[in-house]
Amino acid sequence: MWYYEVPPPEGRKQYTKTAPMPFEAFGPVLAWWANREENERAWRVSAEEIAAAGWNLDRKNPHAAAELEHLPPEQLVEGILAKERRIIEMMEEIRGLLGPASVQTNGGTFQTALIRD
């Protein structure tokens, strides 16, 4: 099975439902199709490989370099803090669902109680 990666235009990360791929983006694919050869955008996967993967046709381009997104430190910090806040919210929800609980320590057991407003 042949695969061909059509990269999004400069300044875009991907095509979406609201910003779909225009027909013109297929120009390189149509030119390549008549004389298919493997290159940095095209590759083959055997039927055996696809069968071994449970017939999953989703494949990453093996010729593509791993792309890393480098964000400014301020943006990284804000993203991490937002995730930490969400984790704390989720843990509070879990604690609320559990109610009063016993906590095991090395010295024995003690009760904790939740105080709700």
C-alpha positions as CSV (number, residue, x, y, z in Angstrom):
1,M,0.0,0.0,0.0
2,W,1.3,3.4,-0.9
3,Y,1.2,6.4,1.4
4,Y,1.8,10.0,0.5
5,E,2.0,12.8,3.0
6,V,0.6,16.1,1.9
7,P,2.0,18.7,4.2
8,P,-0.1,21.7,5.2
9,P,0.9,25.1,3.8
10,E,3.5,27.3,5.6
11,G,2.0,28.8,8.7
12,R,-0.5,26.0,9.3
13,K,-0.1,22.8,11.4
14,Q,-2.9,20.7,9.9
15,Y,-6.0,20.7,7.8
16,T,-9.3,20.7,9.6
17,K,-13.0,20.4,9.0
18,T,-13.4,24.2,8.9
19,A,-10.1,24.8,7.0
20,P,-10.0,21.8,4.7
21,M,-7.4,20.8,2.1
22,P,-7.9,22.6,-1.2
23,F,-7.8,20.6,-4.4
24,E,-4.6,22.4,-5.4
25,A,-2.8,20.8,-2.5
26,F,-3.1,17.5,-4.4
27,G,-0.9,18.8,-7.3
28,P,2.3,17.1,-6.1
29,V,0.5,13.8,-5.4
30,L,-1.1,13.8,-8.9
31,A,2.3,14.5,-10.5
32,W,4.0,11.7,-8.4
33,W,1.2,9.1,-9.1
34,A,2.1,8.3,-12.7
35,N,5.7,7.4,-11.7
36,R,5.5,6.3,-8.0
37,E,8.8,6.0,-6.2
38,E,9.6,6.3,-2.5
39,N,10.8,9.7,-1.4
40,E,10.6,12.0,1.7
41,R,6.8,12.3,1.2
42,A,6.0,8.8,-0.2
43,W,6.5,5.3,1.2
44,R,5.1,1.8,1.0
45,V,3.8,-0.5,3.7
46,S,3.3,-4.2,3.0
47,A,0.0,-6.0,3.5
48,E,1.7,-8.2,6.1
49,E,2.6,-5.2,8.2
50,I,-0.9,-3.8,8.0
51,A,-2.4,-7.1,8.9
52,A,0.0,-7.4,11.8
53,A,-1.1,-4.0,13.1
54,G,-4.7,-5.2,13.2
55,W,-5.5,-3.6,9.8
56,N,-4.9,-0.1,11.2
57,L,-4.1,2.1,8.3
58,D,-2.9,5.1,10.3
59,R,0.8,5.5,9.6
60,K,3.4,8.1,10.4
61,N,5.8,9.1,7.7
62,P,9.0,7.1,8.4
63,H,11.1,9.8,6.6
64,A,9.8,12.7,8.6
65,A,12.0,14.2,11.3
66,A,10.4,14.3,14.7
67,E,8.9,17.8,15.0
68,L,9.2,19.5,18.3
69,E,7.4,22.7,19.1
70,H,9.5,25.2,20.9
71,L,7.4,27.5,23.0
72,P,8.5,30.6,25.0
73,P,9.3,29.8,28.6
74,E,6.3,32.0,29.8
75,Q,3.9,29.9,27.7
76,L,5.4,26.7,29.0
77,V,5.0,27.8,32.6
78,E,1.4,28.9,32.0
79,G,0.5,25.6,30.3
80,I,2.1,23.6,33.2
81,L,0.2,25.6,35.8
82,A,-3.1,25.3,34.0
83,K,-2.6,21.5,33.9
84,E,-1.7,21.4,37.6
85,R,-4.8,23.4,38.5
86,R,-6.9,21.0,36.6
87,I,-5.3,18.1,38.4
88,I,-6.0,19.7,41.8
89,E,-9.6,20.2,40.8
90,M,-9.9,16.6,39.8
91,M,-8.3,15.4,43.0
92,E,-10.7,17.5,45.0
93,E,-13.7,16.0,43.1
94,I,-12.3,12.5,43.9
95,R,-11.8,13.4,47.6
96,G,-15.5,14.6,47.6
97,L,-16.7,11.3,46.2
98,L,-14.7,9.3,48.7
99,G,-16.0,11.1,51.8
100,P,-14.4,10.5,55.2
101,A,-11.6,8.0,54.9
102,S,-9.1,6.2,57.0
103,V,-5.5,6.9,56.3
104,Q,-2.8,4.3,57.1
105,T,0.5,5.6,58.5
106,N,3.5,3.8,60.0
107,G,2.2,4.7,63.5
108,G,-1.3,3.4,63.1
109,T,-4.6,4.5,61.6
110,F,-6.3,7.8,62.0
111,Q,-9.6,9.2,60.6
112,T,-9.8,12.2,58.3
113,A,-13.0,14.1,57.9
114,L,-14.1,16.4,55.2
115,I,-15.8,19.6,56.2
116,R,-18.2,20.8,53.6
117,D,-19.9,24.2,53.6
